[in-house]
Amino acid sequence: MKRAMWIPAVALLGAALTACGASSSPTGGRPPLPSGVEVRFPAAPAGAYLSLVTDGGESVYQLAVPTGKTAVDVDPLKWMNQTDRAVDAATLIPAGASVTVAPAAAKVLLLEWTMWQDRNANGTLDVGETLPLMTHDRVAYASAAVTADFRTLVPDMRQRWNLAQGWTRAEHYVYLPDGSRTYQRSLGTAGLQRYTLHEPTPVTSQ
């Protein structure tokens, strides 16, 4: 009568962990882990790129998007070194608006996602290549937790910014109270790191 071979539980566990951790990558390395930051959009055309840009249109991060994709994970570590672009929060408020910022010395940077099609295949965004897609949400950096309250006349809107310290997603929310002509808009830190590009809409639109 043959005796059953006894295998230590630790060895079995190690084998199981090895099997679960094995990669299907053809190069033998582990596939990249999701960053937790995602950008969604309509199906990408051939030659599409996603860019994170400043108010002046300068790109600080760029990613090629495979044809037909409707979402990509992006790497926030790639733009973490842009903090020196932050400016006094009050300078980002539309001219002519009365604003209260606390703390007054807080510096803020707001970056915007844009999608474009490289029609001349030169790898850079040229005039006429931007696709008609946008989001009112922003990639935000604040040197300290900051609030800003102000009102604009065109459009007639009261706004409140409430940004946490560091890098976050600043989520846009707007509504028109019953019986009022003044919109109420907030731009505040949100926990979910998901951006959705859509057809252009005015800032008074949700």
N, C-alpha and C positions, 0 to 999 in steps of 0.2 A: 504494500500500500504506500503510494507516494504521499509525502508530506507537503502541504501547501506552503508556498514561499511567503514569508511575512515581509511586507514592505513598510518602513516607517511612515507614519502619517505626514511627517514633515516633508519627506521626499515626494509623496503624492501631491501635496500642496504646491511644492516648488514646480512640479511638472505641469500642474494645472495653470499656475501663473505664467509659466513660460509659453504655454499654448495660447492663453488669452492675450498675452502681450505681443504675440508674433505679428509682424506687419505684413500687409499685402502689397506694400510698395515694391515696385520692380527693382529699386536700387537697394533694397534691404533695410532702409532706414524707416523710422516711425513716421507716419503721416503727421502733418502739422495739426496741433490741437486748435479747435475753434477759439477765436479771440474773445467771443462774447459780444463783439460789435459787428452789426450786420447792416448792409444797405440793400434795400429792395427797390425794384424798378420794373417797367414793362420789358418784355423780351428784347434783349440787346441785339442790335444789328451787327453785321460783320464789321470788324475794325473798331469796336467800341472801347472807350476808356472811361474810367471813373476818376474824377479828380476832386481833391479837397482844396479850395481856393480861399484867398483873402478877399476882403471887400474890393480891393483893387484888381482882382482877377489873377493874382499870382498863385501858382500851384505849389503846395507844400507836400503833396502826396499824390501819387498816380498809380493806377492799377489797370492792366488790360482785362477786359471782360469777354469771356468766350461767347461766341454767337449763340443766341437763344437763351442764355442764362437770365434768370429773373431775380437773383439775389447773390451777393458775395459777402464773405467775411473779410473784414479789413483789419489791419494791424495798427492799433493806436500807438504802439511804441515808435512808429515811423514818424509821428509828428509831435512827440513829447518834447522835442528840442526847440519848439517854436515859441516858447514862453517869452522870449525877449521881444516879440512883436506886440505884446500886450500894451495897452495904453490906458490912460485915465478913463474910467467908465463914462464920465460925463461927456467926453469928447465923441462918444459913439451915439449920443442922443441927437435926433434931428435938430438942425439949427432953428432957433426961435422958440423951442419948447422950454418951459420952466421945469427944472429937474431937481430932485433931491436924491443924493447918493450917499449910502452909508455902508462902510466907512468911506469918507471922501477920497482917501488916498488909494483905494482899491484899483487895481489894473485888470483890464478885461481884454480878451481876444475872442472874436466870433468868426468861425470859419464855416464855409458853405460847401455842400456837395453839388457837383455838376457832372453831367454825363455828355460825352461828345463822341463823334465818329471821325476817325482819322482818314479822311477821304483821299488825301494825297500821300498817305503811308510814310510820313516823315517823323512820326512819333511825338509830335508837338501839337498843341491846340492852336489852330489858326482861325482867322476870321471866317465865320459862316459854318464852323464845324460843331458848334454847341447844339445839342438836341433840346427840344422844347420840353424839358423836364426840370422840376425844382422841388424844394421842400422849404417850409418856413422854419423848421427846426434847425438848430445850429450845433456844431461842435464848439464847445465853449471852454475857455480857460479863465479862471479868476484867481488872482493872487491871494485873496481872502474871501470868505463868504460875504456876498455883497447884495444889496437891494438897491433898486433905482425906481423912482416913481416920477412919471411925467405925463403931460398931455400934449397931443398934437391937434391942430385945427383941420389939417387936410392929410389924411382923413380925420374926422372928429373922433378922437380915441384917447381913452385913458390907458396907460400902460404901466405894468409893474414887472420888473425883472427881479428874479430871486435865484441867484446862482451860488452853488456850493463852491468851496475852495477846491482848486485843482481842475483837472480835465473832466468834463461831464457832457451829457447830451442836454441841450437846452430845448425844451419842448414848447412849441407855440400852441396857445389856446385862445380863442376869441369868441365873443358872443355879443349880441345886441339885446339889452334888457327890454322887456315889454314897455312900450310907451316912451322910450328914450331914443334920441338920435345919436347918442355917444356910445361908441363901441367900448367894450372892456377887453383888454388883451393882456395875457401874461406870457412871459418867457421864463420858464423855470426849470431847474434841474430835475431830471427824470431818472428813475432807476433803470428802466429798460433801454438798452443801448441799441435801438433799432431805428433806422432812418428809412423813410419811404418817399421815393421820388414820384412825382405825379405831374400832370399838365399844369402849366402856370395858372395861378390864382392870385387875386389881390390879398393884401395883408388882412383885410377884413373878412376873409374866408377861412373857415376851418378846414 
